[in-house]
């Protein structure tokens, strides 16, 4: 039960930070998303994001900041195996399922809800 509470607090805290960025600092959603992705990559590079995931579980692994951490892990892992080319291939290898799902489900939603634009 305690794990659920910490997941809620950490995940909610990340969302509150994003909302403050948009409401107080007047950042656009794109700027806010980019900042959260980059912050996840920086925290992952410093070795701080994995302990956060172990502590909060889905509260840290579901928000967009986890995407930045995943990008970094894929790039660093493949760099060790394939050199500089591995940086690019590692990014796509680790995140391709999430990106593909977003594209497929976005397309399916557009078929159902008739987008305006």
C-alpha positions as CSV (number, residue, x, y, z in Angstrom):
1,X,0.0,0.0,0.0
2,X,2.9,2.3,0.8
3,X,4.3,1.9,-2.7
4,X,1.0,3.1,-4.2
5,X,1.1,6.2,-2.1
6,X,4.6,7.1,-3.1
7,X,3.8,6.4,-6.7
8,X,0.9,8.8,-6.4
9,X,3.0,11.5,-4.7
10,X,6.0,11.3,-7.0
11,X,3.9,11.0,-10.2
12,X,1.6,13.8,-9.0
13,X,4.6,15.9,-8.1
14,X,6.0,15.6,-11.7
15,X,2.6,16.6,-13.1
16,X,2.4,19.6,-10.6
17,X,5.9,20.8,-11.8
18,X,4.6,20.6,-15.4
19,X,1.4,22.5,-14.6
20,X,3.4,25.2,-12.7
21,X,5.7,25.6,-15.7
22,X,2.6,26.2,-17.9
23,X,0.6,28.4,-15.5
24,X,3.2,30.4,-13.7
25,X,6.1,30.6,-16.2
26,X,3.7,30.7,-19.2
27,X,5.6,28.0,-21.1
28,X,3.8,26.3,-23.9
29,X,3.0,22.6,-23.6
30,X,5.8,21.9,-26.1
31,X,8.3,23.7,-24.0
32,X,7.1,22.0,-20.8
33,X,7.2,18.6,-22.4
34,X,10.7,19.2,-23.7
35,X,11.9,20.4,-20.4
36,X,10.5,17.4,-18.6
37,X,12.1,15.0,-21.2
38,X,15.5,16.7,-20.9
39,X,15.3,16.8,-17.1
40,X,14.6,13.0,-17.1
41,X,17.6,12.5,-19.3
42,X,19.8,14.6,-17.1
43,X,18.7,12.9,-14.0
44,X,19.3,9.5,-15.7
45,X,22.7,10.6,-16.7
46,X,23.5,11.6,-13.2
47,X,22.3,8.2,-12.0
48,X,19.4,9.7,-10.0
49,X,16.4,8.5,-12.1
50,X,16.7,4.8,-11.6
51,X,16.7,5.1,-7.8
52,X,13.6,7.3,-8.2
53,X,11.9,4.5,-10.3
54,X,12.8,1.9,-7.7
55,X,11.4,4.1,-5.0
56,X,8.2,5.3,-6.7
57,X,7.6,2.6,-9.3
58,X,5.0,3.8,-11.9
59,X,4.9,7.2,-10.3
60,X,8.3,7.8,-11.9
61,X,8.3,5.4,-14.8
62,X,5.0,6.6,-16.4
63,X,5.4,10.4,-16.7
64,X,7.1,12.0,-19.8
65,X,10.4,12.5,-17.8
66,X,10.9,8.7,-17.9
67,X,11.0,9.0,-21.7
68,X,14.1,11.1,-21.5
69,X,15.7,8.6,-19.1
70,X,14.8,5.8,-21.6
71,X,16.4,7.8,-24.5
72,X,19.6,8.2,-22.5
73,X,19.8,4.5,-21.5
74,X,19.3,3.4,-25.0
75,X,21.9,5.8,-26.4
76,X,24.5,5.0,-23.8
77,X,23.9,1.2,-24.0
78,X,24.3,1.1,-27.8
79,X,27.3,3.5,-27.8
80,X,29.1,0.9,-25.7
81,X,28.4,-1.8,-28.3
82,X,28.4,0.0,-31.6
83,X,30.2,3.3,-31.1
84,X,28.8,6.7,-32.3
85,X,26.3,5.0,-34.7
86,X,24.9,3.2,-31.7
87,X,23.8,6.5,-30.1
88,X,21.2,6.9,-32.8
89,X,20.2,3.3,-33.1
90,X,19.9,2.9,-29.4
91,X,17.5,5.8,-29.0
92,X,15.1,4.3,-31.6
93,X,15.5,0.7,-30.3
94,X,14.5,1.5,-26.8
95,X,11.7,4.0,-27.6
96,X,10.2,2.6,-30.8
97,X,7.4,0.7,-29.2
98,X,6.1,3.8,-27.4
99,X,6.4,6.0,-30.4
100,X,4.7,3.5,-32.6
101,X,1.9,3.0,-30.1
102,X,1.3,6.8,-30.0
103,X,1.2,7.1,-33.7
104,X,-1.1,4.0,-34.2
105,X,-3.5,5.0,-31.4
106,X,-3.5,8.7,-32.5
107,X,-4.5,7.5,-36.0
108,X,-7.2,5.3,-34.6
109,X,-8.6,8.1,-32.5
110,X,-8.7,10.4,-35.5
111,X,-10.8,7.9,-37.4
112,X,-13.3,7.8,-34.5
113,X,-13.5,11.4,-33.4
114,X,-13.1,13.5,-36.7
115,X,-10.3,15.9,-35.9
116,X,-10.6,19.6,-36.8
117,X,-7.4,20.8,-38.4
